[in-house]
Amino acid sequence: QVQLVESGGGLVQAGGSLRLSCAASRTIFIIDTMGWYRQAPGEQRELVADITRDGSTNYANSVKGRFTVSRDNAKNTVYLQMNSLKPEDTAVYYCNAFTKRYSLVYGPYWGHGTQVTVSS
């Protein structure tokens, strides 16, 4: 129904910043809540942040005050601005989204992930 493509990952020093983007493919469905998850080696995938279509946000406690999630509904794109990065932020970051059509919600749909590595 919808494809998600992440970009913006890379290698950064501790204290640095990265901005991740996730673009959803064009669809007749409305893109509802979008979010970011991450998974470190040997760890379970965890929620980083999500955002509803009207802009309400949720953050993991570990990233509050450092990360900001935003979206552009016209572009079907969600962003994650990551500041003051720490080595423990190192993980594969995944975008996800739900879609809506005639009041029915579908999903979640997942991107393939982008690697974020923070060096000491």
VENDA-V284406 format. One record per pair of residues at least 12 apart in sequence whose ideal C-beta (glycine too) atoms are under 10 Angstrom apart, sorted by the first residue. I is the first residue (numbers start at 0). GAP is how many residues later the second one is. Records with the same first field share a line. If there is no record, write none. Layout:
I: GAP, GAP
This chain:
0: 24, 26, 27, 28, 96, 98, 100, 105, 106, 108
1: 22, 23, 24, 25, 27, 29, 74, 95, 96, 97, 104, 105, 107
2: 20, 21, 22, 23, 24, 94, 106, 107, 108, 109
3: 18, 19, 20, 21, 27, 30, 72, 73, 74, 90, 91, 92, 93, 104, 105, 106, 107, 108, 109
4: 16, 17, 18, 19, 20, 72, 90, 106, 107, 109
5: 14, 15, 16, 17, 30, 72, 74, 86, 87, 88, 89, 104, 105, 106, 107, 108, 109
6: 12, 13, 14, 15, 16, 88, 104, 107
7: 12, 13, 14, 71, 72, 73, 74, 85, 106, 108
8: 12, 73, 82, 83, 84, 104, 105, 106, 107, 108
9: 104, 105, 106, 107
10: 79, 104, 105, 106, 107, 108
11: 70, 73, 77, 78, 104, 105, 106, 107
12: 72, 74, 105, 106, 107
13: 70, 71, 72, 73, 74, 75, 104, 105, 106
14: 68, 69, 70, 71, 103
15: 66, 67, 68, 69, 102, 103
16: 49, 50, 64, 65, 66, 67, 68
17: 49, 62, 63, 64, 65, 67, 71, 75, 96, 98, 99, 100
18: 49, 51, 60, 61, 62, 63, 64
19: 16, 28, 47, 49, 58, 59, 60, 61, 62, 73, 75, 94, 96
20: 51, 54, 56, 57, 58, 59, 74, 93
21: 12, 13, 14, 49, 54, 55, 56, 57, 58, 71, 72, 73, 74, 75, 89, 92
22: 49, 52, 53, 54, 55, 72, 88
23: 51, 52, 53, 54, 71, 73, 75, 85, 87
24: 51, 84
25: 50
26: 49, 70, 72, 74
27: 71, 73
28: 47, 68, 69, 70, 71, 72, 73, 75, 76, 77, 78
29: 23, 43, 46, 68, 69, 70, 71, 72, 75
30: 22, 40, 42, 44, 45, 46, 47, 66, 67, 68, 69, 76, 78
31: 20, 21, 65, 66, 67, 68, 69, 73, 74, 75, 76
32: 17, 18, 19, 20, 21, 23, 25, 38, 45, 63, 64, 65, 66, 67, 72, 74, 75
33: 15, 16, 17, 18, 19, 35, 37, 39, 42, 43, 44, 45, 61, 62, 63, 64, 73, 74, 75
34: 12, 13, 14, 15, 16, 17, 22, 23, 34, 43, 45, 59, 60, 61, 62, 63, 73
35: 12, 13, 14, 15, 23, 24, 27, 31, 33, 42, 43, 44, 46, 57, 58, 59, 60, 75
36: 12, 13, 23, 54, 55, 56, 57, 58, 59, 71, 73, 74, 76
37: 22, 25, 42, 51, 52, 53, 54, 55, 56, 75, 76, 78
38: 52, 53, 54, 55, 74
39: 48, 49, 50, 51, 52, 76
40: 49, 50, 51
42: 48
44: 46, 47, 49, 51, 65, 68
45: 14, 16, 45
46: 12, 13, 16, 49
47: 12, 14, 15, 19, 21, 32, 34, 41, 43, 45, 46
48: 14, 15, 18, 19, 20, 21, 29, 31, 32, 33
49: 19, 21, 28, 46, 47, 48
50: 17, 18, 19, 20, 27, 28, 29
51: 19, 46
52: 18, 20, 45, 47
53: 17, 19
54: 14, 15, 16, 18
56: 12, 13, 14
61: 24, 26, 27
62: 17, 19, 20, 21, 22, 23, 26
64: 18, 19
65: 15, 16, 17, 18, 19, 20, 23
66: 13, 14, 15, 16, 17, 18, 22
67: 12, 13, 14, 15
68: 12, 13
70: 26
75: 21
76: 18
77: 17, 18, 19
78: 16
79: 13, 15, 36
81: 34, 36
84: 31, 32, 33, 34
85: 32, 34
86: 30, 31, 32, 33
87: 30
88: 27, 28, 29
89: 25, 26, 27, 28, 29
90: 22, 23, 24, 25, 26, 27
91: 20, 21, 22, 23, 24, 25
92: 18, 20, 21, 22, 23
93: 16, 17, 18, 19, 20
94: 14, 15, 16, 17, 18, 19
95: 12, 13, 14, 15
96: 12, 13, 14
